[in-house]
Amino acid sequence: MDPTPLFEQVANAIAGRIERGELRPRDPIPSELSIQQEFGVARGTARRAVQELRDRGLVVTIPQRGTFVVERS
């Protein structure tokens, strides 16, 4: 069993998509509901995964619009 917290596993999976170019700058990332359904996690876990991506500087959330991949320099 992986000792990495579940929210971090989800964040790592989405970060991998960004690194591989599956999610490109300005693309929206999946919604919290989509993350819940895809990974089979609770809403809080999905929310924490998105926060982790924000903390890593990979995404930005724009109120009433969504969460998007940031331009990387």
C-alpha positions as a printed Julia matrix, in Angstrom:
73×3 Matrix{Float64}:
   0.0    0.0     0.0
   1.28   3.46   -0.95
   2.06   5.57    2.16
   1.59   8.8     0.15
  -1.6   10.63    1.22
  -4.47  10.11   -1.21
  -4.82  13.81   -2.06
  -1.13  13.87   -2.99
  -1.49  10.78   -5.19
  -4.33  12.5    -7.06
  -2.34  15.73   -7.35
   0.66  13.77   -8.65
  -1.5   12.09  -11.29
  -2.82  15.43  -12.55
   0.66  17.0   -12.34
   1.89  14.14  -14.53
  -0.68  15.06  -17.17
   0.58  18.63  -17.1
   4.22  17.52  -17.38
   3.42  15.19  -20.3
   1.55  17.98  -22.11
  -1.84  16.26  -21.88
  -2.99  19.39  -20.05
  -1.44  22.49  -21.61
  -1.13  26.06  -20.34
  -4.54  27.74  -20.01
  -6.35  24.37  -20.23
  -8.88  23.77  -17.47
  -8.1   20.89  -15.14
 -10.92  18.47  -14.29
 -13.54  19.8   -11.89
 -13.62  18.58   -8.3
 -16.64  16.45   -9.2
 -14.78  14.91  -12.15
 -11.78  14.22   -9.93
 -14.05  12.57   -7.36
 -15.56  10.32  -10.0
 -12.35   9.49  -11.85
 -10.26   8.68   -8.77
 -13.06   7.45   -6.5
 -12.24   9.94   -3.76
 -14.26  12.16   -1.43
 -14.94  15.8    -2.22
 -12.5   16.96    0.45
  -9.75  14.83   -1.06
 -10.42  16.26   -4.53
 -10.42  19.79   -3.13
  -7.16  19.19   -1.27
  -5.56  17.77   -4.43
  -6.45  20.95   -6.34
  -5.05  23.04   -3.47
  -1.83  21.0    -3.66
  -1.55  21.78   -7.38
  -2.07  25.48   -6.59
   0.59  25.3    -3.87
   3.02  23.77   -6.39
   2.33  26.67   -8.78
   0.96  24.4   -11.51
  -2.57  25.8   -11.62
  -4.48  28.94  -10.79
  -8.14  29.17   -9.8
 -10.22  32.0   -11.2
 -13.44  32.48   -9.22
 -16.59  31.64  -11.22
 -14.45  30.36  -14.12
 -12.47  27.32  -12.99
  -8.94  26.11  -12.39
  -6.43  26.36  -15.2
  -2.89  25.23  -15.95
  -0.44  28.12  -15.63
   2.14  29.16  -18.21
   5.52  27.75  -17.21
   8.66  29.77  -17.77
